[in-house]
Amino acid sequence: MKLRKVTAASAVVLALAVSVTACGGDKKDDASGGKKIKIGIKFDQPGLGLKQPDGSFSGFDVDVATYVAKQLGYQPNQIEWVETKSADRENALQRGDVKFIAATYSITDERKQKVDFAGPYLLAHQDLLVKKGSDITKGTDLNSKKLCSVTGSTSAQNVQKTIAPKANLRPLSGYSECVAGLQSGAVDALTTDDSILAGFAAQDKYKGQFQLAGLKLSNENYGIGVKKGDSATVDKINKALEKMVSDKSWDKAVKDNFGPAHYKNEPAPKIGDIVK
């Protein structure tokens, strides 16, 4: 009889241990005894989400996510950054790989069918990056010019369809390759979101070489992605973002990450707008 009681108690302890370790985007760190939170970001976008050679992370999305995490009760050393590439963002949330994602994640009706969004926390626009002093100052100047974008992106095609039908499209495998081509003269312009362009232009090795055309070819409202149905987390993140704007931490993050590129950012968008 005594043996049976001990066994039952052990089973309860085991069940509790399993429940603690199966928390998806949040987990217990056995070494420190503190909670951890997994956050999805990009690892390859300067000024937004970039993994540095020393293993640290920088960028506007990183700063926003760090601020939000702190409001949720997590210090920077309790954050586990997870690379979430564009094609895998919805799956990462659905699987519970991360608690939330801040990775140039534009809010769209199609995506809202699969995930919930907090924010938006930045309004970006499709734009052009050109060499400083370039004669490309408006969209039609791209006719007969070499326009670069990433393979599989629709940005360059949008330009060709809407404003410069004679633009010579030059798709490359990544934005870094496009920027290198722009620097060498192999291409005349690069197109994608202005926030991404500003991040590349702000890098030390490119400072003063490039400028944004300021065309505002589209509206891209960046939101923080959360697993579908997790309205409690959405509400908490929205409150954190509102505080970030009101205490001017948002302005500082914009200046720190995009300032060197003279990025003319839009004012902070109204939190909770367009996401319903």
N, C-alpha and C positions, 0 to 999 in steps of 0.2 A: 504493500500500500504506500509506504514511504517512497519507494522507487518511482511509482507512478506519478506522485506529486512533483517530484524533482523533474521528471521528464516533461510534464505539462508546462512547468515554469520555464524550462529551457526552450520549449517551442514558442512561448510567448516572446521571450527575449530575441530569438532568432527572427521572428516575424517583424518585430519592431526594427531590428537592424536592417532587414531587407527594405522596409518602407522608407527608411531614412536615405538609403543609397540609390533609390529609384525615383529621383525627383526631376528628371529631364534637364531643363535649362538651369536649374539650381541644384547644387550638390553640397555635401559636407566634406570639408577638407580634413581628413583624419590626422594629418601631420600637425596642423596648427589649431584645430578645433574650431575654426571659423568658417562661415559660409562662403561659397563661391557662386559666381554668376557667369554664365556663358553668354557672350554677346557676339553676334555676327557682324563683320565689317569686311571691306575690301582690303587686300594686302598690297595692291599695286597701283594705287591712285594717289600721287603726290598732292598734298593739300587737303585730302579728304580721308583716305584710309591707306596708310603706307607702313609696311614693316621695314624697320631700319636694319642695317647690317648688324647692329649690336643686339637685335631681338626686341627692341622697344617699338612702340607704335606712335604715329603722329597723324594729324589731319583734323579737319573740321568735324567729320563724322565721329572720330575718336573722342574729340573734346566734348561733343554733344552727348555721346553715349556714356562717357565717364561722369559727366555732371548728372545725368539721369540716374545712373547706377548709385551715385552717392545719395540722391534723394530717396532711393529705394532701400537704403541702408547698407550699401556696399562701398568699401574703400577701394582705391585703385589697385591695391595688391590683392584684392579679392576678385578681380575681373580676369576671366579667361577668354582671350580673344580668339574667335574662330573665323577662319576665312570662309566667306560665303560668296561664291561667284554668282553672277546674275542668273544663270540658268538653274541654280540649285536653291535659291532663296526660299521659295514656297515649300519645297520638300524639307529643308532644314527646320523650318518652323513646325511643319506637320509631324515630323519625326520627334520633335522635342530636343533636337541637337543644341538649340540655343533658346534663351528666354526672349530675346528680341533682336532685331536686325536694324542697323543704321549703316546703309551701304549704297548711297545715291539711289535710293529705292523710290522711284517715281510712283505716286498714287494714281492708279488707273481703275476704271470700272471692272475690267477683266480680273485684275489682281485682287480686288475687293471681294470677289466671289470665293477666293481661296484663303485669304488672310485678313486680319483686321489691322487697321493703321491708327497710330497716334500721330499728332502733328496736324499739318505739315510744319517742318522746322526750317525749310529753305525753299524759296522760289527761284529756280534756275531757268535758263533759256538756252535753246540751241543757238550756237554762235560760230564765229570763225576765229581761228588764231592765225595771224600773219606775222611776217617780219616787221619790226619797227620801221616806220617810214614807207611801208608798202603802198603801192598805188591801188590796192584793193580796199575800197572804203565802203562799197555797197554790194549787194548781192549780184547784180548784173555784171559787175567787174570780173566775176568768175568765169564768164564765157571765154572759152579757149584757154583757160588756166587749169593747172593740175591740182585737183582737190583730193585730199587724203582723208580717209576715215578707216575704222577698223572693219575687217572682213566680217560680213554678216550684219553689220549695222545698217539702219535705214537712213541715217543722218545725211549722208552724201546724196543718196537717191532723192531725198526730200528736196534738197537744194536744186538738184538737176530738174526735177519735175516742176518746181514752183517758181524759181527765179532765174536760173541759169541753165537753160537746156543744152548749151554747148560746152558746159563744164566737162573737163576730162577727168573722170573718176579714177583714182589710184588707191584701191583698198590694200591695206597692209595688215599684218597679223596682230599688231597692238599699237596703242597710242604712243608708246615710247619710240617705236619705229617711225611713226608719222612725224613726231617732233624732230627726230634726227634728220628725216628727209627735208623737213622745213628748214632746218638749220643749214643743211648742205646745199639747198636750192633744188633738190630733186622734185619737190612739190612746192606749190605756191601758197597753199592754205590747208588748214586742218579744221574739220568740223565735228563737234559733239556738244555736250552741255557746257555752258560758259564756266561753270564752277570747276569742272574737270580741266578745261583749258587753262584757267587761271592757276590751278594747282601746279600744272607742269611749268607754266611760265614763271612761277615764283621760285622754282628750284634755283639754288645757287649757281649751278653751271649754265643757266639760261637767263639769269637776271639781266634785264635791259635789252634783250635781243628781240622779244616778241611783244605783240599787243593784241588785244581783243578788238574785233570790228564793232561790237555792240549792236548787232542786228536784231536780236530777240526773235528768232524764227519760230519758237514754240514756248509753251509754258510747261515746266517740269517741277511739280510740287513734290519735294522729298519728304517722305513719311518714315516713321519707325514701324517696321512690321512686327506683328505679334500673332501668335497662334489664333486661328479662327475660334471665336467664342470666348476668348479671355478678356472680357470687358473690364474686369477689375484692374488688370495690368495696364490696359489702354488708358483708363481714367488716371491712374497713378503717374504714368508717363506724361500725359497731357498737363497735369498739375506741375510736374517737374519742369517741363518746357516753358510753361507760363512764368515760372519763377526765374528761369534762366534768362528770359527776355527782360523781365522787370528789373532784375538786379544788374543788368548790363553785361552779364557774362557772355551772352550771345554775341553782342557787338565785339567784345574782346576776341572771341574765337574767330569771327570773320576777319578781323584785322590781322590777327596772328598768322592765319593760314593763307589768306588771299591778298593781303595788303601789298606785298612786293610786286604783284602783277597789276596793281591799280584796278582791281576788280570793282566794278560799279554794281554792288549788290542791291537787290531789292530790300525794302524794310522787312523786318521779321513778319512772316505771315500770321494771320489770326489762327491760333491754335484751335483745332477742332473743326476748322472750316474745310469744306469739300470732302471730308472723310466719311460722312454719314451715308 
